[in-house]
């Protein structure tokens, strides 16, 4: 077999190069120690350096942005109050009364629908916010809503972490554990309003409507139990479109589930009668982003039939 000169050269030179690479002398211990001391000294020098002017300027800019966001929030709150014929709520009032809490939710939803979110845009403050929340929480509102992936209540109401206590169930139907969660928030965390929010095109309501008397498979039957009597309670006149009828069912379900919260919790009832809490049904429109708030429930609301 003939071997080309190029291949022969490679066979002869490559082992020598590999051997030379293996035999390359390592740095002495003294040299490594010297390098290590140099690195440590350099680190100390870096720590001693004063803050760069650009960093200081960035910090001042963050403070200015925060102030501008707070001013914009207050302006929107005043604008909403004027449209609704009510007094404008001052910053911080959301944790003082049910009215203040509801006013902030309405203002936050207006910001979301208009594309002018403020509180959920302050990413530069995340680290400080997490440090504060690690010490405790004081959410001013409880949001009972559907598990639908399109219902991120922090975005819908433009509220950062720690501001909303969220309970999510398919069809916004609170079970016993959900009621316990609500009671914890209003009794121990001081939440001032419970919003039970349904939404247009709710899959859970649609499943109950389409299944009729036929039990849904698996554990989905619990949706039918939670919405027991819903279909019978909403009249479907001849000529009404399916989408219009669905909208009526969604609203009726939000109202019925809000009544469940009020009638099945003595803690909620007591706080509502004392004027320290409100239970408010609402419906969210997926396309516009607007939340339509229904009137707050009276404490003598009739007993709800929905149950599971």
Buried (B, 14 or more C-beta within 10 A) or exposed (E): EEEEEEEEEEEEEEEEEEEEEEEEEEEEEEEEEEEEEEEEEEEEEEEEEEEEEEEEEEEEEEEEBBEEBBEEBBEBBBEBBEEEEEEBBEEEBBBBBBBBBBBBBBBBBBBBBEEBBBBBBBEEBEEEBEEEBEEEBEBBBBBBBBEBEEBEBBBBBBBBBBBBBBBBBBBBBBBEEBBBBBBBBBBEBBBBBBBBBBBBBBBBBBBBBEBEEEEBEEEBBBBBBBBBEBBEBBEEEEEEEEEEBBBBBBBBBBBBBBBBBBBBBEBBBBBBEEEBBBBBBBBBBEEEBBBBBBEBBEBEBEEBBBBB
